[in-house]
């Protein structure tokens, strides 16, 4: 899980989160503060494009062990 906390950038020029799903084209995302995405980070390659001059990004990242997810699903 990635949560965008802060993102300061020039209006038309910012870096983006990129997901590389298996057997699919890359997906570019421009998360705004407060936006979040939940995905299988262990099996999905993900990256950020290069920050632009003067750009600031602050994210929070959480990882959940599979064992905990099984408990939440009642297994």
Buried (B, 14 or more C-beta within 10 A) or exposed (E): EBBBEEBEBEEEEBBEBBBEBEEEEEBEBEBEEEEEBEEEBEEEEBEEEEEEEEBEBEBEEEEEEEEEEEEEEEE
